[in-house]
């Protein structure tokens, strides 16, 4: 499950180290190219809202398979894009289908024993993070060796193979085998409002996590634009390899899950937000050096993964019978926050560059920390 989730999640990040190259090939400005990052956040949020709740009413094994295969098809379509708008549209389509990863996350929590659900979530989320960092690194390296499209083809092929293997090993899980009708689907979407209205803890946890995600997502485009321009002028291979710093998040995810299972989730979230704020302050002060950037990104990733894993552990326990819908609410708003953060940074880049991106991220991280301290106090 972790492997399948990681491959699906990689669809969100394949374009990140390629922004400079895609800008040149398709005639995109820096602001337009940043929409290859913002668009994936928007598409993923839309998929989480409109598709992932189906995990509560359909066979999760079949739903995840359909989404994983749709992701593969969309990635192949990206390589055939004939213009910039088509490139962005197919990239967004791939990100919508990539919510198959988020169907697998609550499914892992449901299949695991209750006292190990945090660890199960941490393991699958580690797969999601691994997919992102490996996808970025491989995409950048393959672009220099055999062209940028090759990374998309390879991930698509691996997705198809992994989906076929997963279907043979995974049980159906819970969910109804009855046919989904339009009326039932609309009723399901309306039911998303119920947990948000009835569970104050869900509202608080989602607000904090969304602010953390908005601060974190700024680096997805800003780091690439920073490294591809002066004073660094790195190649796509080097930019992709830089993403391997995220391996620290892979190591921390299962540990975070275990600590959350032990009752320390609130403390982990607070520490994670402090780390995010410290990371952006460091990158603002030392962002002209590669050591400053690298250290800041490592601290930022550690903080973000701590916030996400611990927050998910809390919200999944609020109402186990509605995990997919709660996950849809939580992740939709998180990625909406991420899209807002990356869009704001992309629009400010032509005017304020790296300093503007860091300033916005610092403000968002500080807001997230303030919201967490207020929520924890309550």
Residue, then its C-alpha position, 0 to 999 in steps of 0.5 A: x500500500x505504501x508503494x502504491x500510494x507513493x507512486x500515485x503521490x509522485x504525480x504531484x511532484x514530477x514537474x517541480x524540478x522541470x519548471x525552467x525547462x518546461x517554461x522554455x519549451x512551452x513559452x511559459x512565464x515564471x508565474x505561469x510555470x508556477x501553476x504547474x505546482x499550484x494546479x496540482x494542489x488545486x486538482x488534488x484538493x478537488x479530487x479529495x473533495x469529490x472522489x475520496x469520500x467514495x471510500x466510505x460507500x464503495x469497495x476501497x480496493x476497487x476504487x483505489x485501483x481505478x484511481x491508480x490506473x487513471x493516474x497512469x493514463x493522465x501521466x501519459x497524456x501529459x507527455x502528449x501535451x501540445x501547448x502550455x494550457x494543455x500541459x497544465x490541464x493534463x497535470x491537474x487531471x493527474x493530480x485529481x486521480x492521484x487521490x488514490x493515495x488518500x483512499x489507501x491512507x484511511x484504509x490502512x488505518x481501518x485494517x490495522x489494530x486500533x492501537x497501531x493505526x497511527x503507525x499504519x498511517x505513518x507507514x503509508x504516509x512515509x510511502x507518499x512522501x517517498x514517492x514525492x522525493x523519488x519522483x522529483x529526483x528521478x524526474x530531474x535526472x531523467x530529463x537531463x539524460x533522455x528527456x523530461x517525458x521519460x519520467x512520466x512514462x516510467x511512473x505510469x508503467x510502475x503504477x499499472x504494474x503495482x496496481x495489478x499486484x496490489x489487487x491480488x493482495x489487498x482485501x476489499x475492506x469495508x464499503x457497500x457493494x451496491x451500485x452508486x447512484x447520482x442521488x446517493x453520491x450527492x447525499x454523500x457529498x452533503x454528508x461531508x458538512x456533518x463531521x465539520x459541523x459536529x466535531x470542533x476538534x476536526x475544525x481546529x486540527x484542520x485549520x492548523x494543518x492547512x496553515x502549515x501546508x500553505x507555508x510548506x507548499x511555498x517551497x515547492x515552486x520557490x526552491x526550484x525557481x531559486x536553484x534554477x536562477x542566479x546565483x545557483x543556476x542548477x541543472x534539472x538533475x541537481x534540482x531533482x537530487x536536492x529533493x532527496x533531502x526529504x528523506x528525513x521526512x520518510x524516517x520521521x513518519x513512522x516515529x511520529x505515528x508511534x508517538x501519536x499512538x502514545x498520546x503525544x500528538x498535540x505536542x508533536x504538532x506544536x513542535x512541527x510548527x515551531x520547526x516550520x517557522x524556524x526553517x523559513x527564518x533560516x532560509x530568509x537569512x541564509x537563502x543565498x547559500x546552499x548550506x542555508x537552503x539545505x538546512x532550512x528544507x530539512x527542518x521544514x520537511x521534518x516539521x511539516x511531516x510531524x504536523x500532518x502525521x500527528x493531525x491525521x492520527x487525531x482526526x481519524x480517531x474522531x469518528x472511525x465510521x466516517x474516516x474517508x469523509x473526514x480524510x476528504x475534509x481534512x486533506x481538501x482544506x489542507x491542499x487548498x491551503x497549499x494551493x493558496x500559499x504556492x499561488x501567492x508566492x508565484x504571483x509575488x515572485x516577479x516582484x519580490x522573488x525569494x525574499x517575498x516568498x520567505x516573508x509570506x511563508x513566515x507569516x503563514x507559519x506564525x499564524x499556524x503556530x498561534x492557532x495551535x497554541x490557542x487550540x491546545x490551550x482550549 
